[in-house]
Amino acid sequence: MTSAAADRPVDDLLVGVLGGAGPLGRGLALRLAAAGQRVLLGDADAERARALAAEVAGLASAAGGGEGSVQGGADADVAGAADLVVVAVPFAEHAGTLGGLAEALAGKVVVDAVVPVGTDDLGTYLVDVEEGSAAQQAAALLPDSAVVGAFHTVPVAALADLARPTVDADVLVAGDDAAAAATAQALAGRLPGMRGVYAGPLRNARHLEAMAVVLGSVDERYGAAAGLRVTDV
Amino acid sequence: MTSAAADRPVDDLLVGVLGGAGPLGRGLALRLAAAGQRVLLGDADAERARALAAEVAGLASAAGGGEGSVQGGADADVAGAADLVVVAVPFAEHAGTLGGLAEALAGKVVVDAVVPVGTDDLGTYLVDVEEGSAAQQAAALLPDSAVVGAFHTVPVAALADLARPTVDADVLVAGDDAAAAATAQALAGRLPGMRGVYAGPLRNARHLEAMAVVLGSVDERYGAAAGLRVTDV
């Protein structure tokens, strides 16, 4: 499917972030707002979302993001109001959150950034997902949305730290809908230092989710907030 | 286990490359020899290996790799003679090749670079491996070797092109044996422009094999020979 949002300039889009209280969601909301994007920060608890949105808006404004804005609300309301939605909830809440939002998200670009992980003696590992990946699970639950996978390998600690003017990382985007993938790439390009790179069909989202696990191992070994750059592109 | 090779300076090691006739194996043999490493190029067919070794040695020498050397031989002989072995055979020959080499490779560092892939209408996809990954399959077949996974995401076309003095890519190394992983990282660091980065336990090798599939999609989209750099490390 082709969504209406995919045909509009990305700067004009009202971007919803589901799971905005988590480190990735909060960091993306912050950087997008600081870059001038209008953002709706969603959480299961609307009150919590509004308080967090005010905090994020203040930080983004202090960083010079004059034209952006951040409002908060319940995930369902954010899904209904936004033009494009980034999904950044914990995997344990992934199916439960999206299961009720098929209608609210119909016709929209949905960018799934969720990494399904567990922890054991060896550290963090990738959890099996019946549909193949979190992003493919989203696609199964949202048959009328244009789902892509992206933002899995973004260094979360660097996102939150506005003292770093840029984040040194590419954003790999996997998706079957060309227009939706291009929109997600353009959204990634709004973040200073970052760049969206097309990474193949939606089934490759599993491999991007997996690379978040690898980068977690890198972070642990080197005390880093590691990201990825794709060379020769 | 800790292998003897893991305790020696990497420059001194005689490096075997199984599957040296394939593009990755040939490219690694070429770049290693050009960097001054002594290399044994292996193939199922010893005659073919010797002819290819002579060709690779000539190219490496022309590129200024005076101190390196390349000899060719049957995979089994190469496995027995080398101090460290890189496995770069096609996945279809992976279990068959390694199944008979447990004794020859005992006590050695084995660097598995094999990507298990199939092809369908959507392009290339990662094939399931019962042990979890090609590298874990190698570890199961070689119980007395120190197996790590590495070199999956190296841009093969760039490796072969000695007109490029450096290759712009990191080499992610996954392994449970710390000394073997460090040796593989040091070997990667012998290749101009490249760097070995520790990428977690051996089970993460699956995710590195998967990233080769993603980079294949990137290459297809952008007409590139894409590699990966890890940032903040």
Interface residues (C-beta under 8 A of the other chain):
Chain A: L122 G123 Y125 L126 P155 A158 D168 A169 L172 A174 V197 Y198 A199 G200 P201 R203 N204 R206 H207 L208 A210 M211 V213 V214 L215 G216 S217 V218 E220 R221 Y222 A224 A225 A226 G227 L228 R229 V230 T231 D232 V233
Chain B: L122 G123 Y125 L126 P155 A158 D168 A169 L172 A174 V197 Y198 A199 G200 P201 R203 N204 R206 H207 L208 A210 M211 V213 V214 L215 G216 S217 V218 E220 R221 Y222 A224 A225 A226 G227 L228 R229 V230 T231 D232 V233
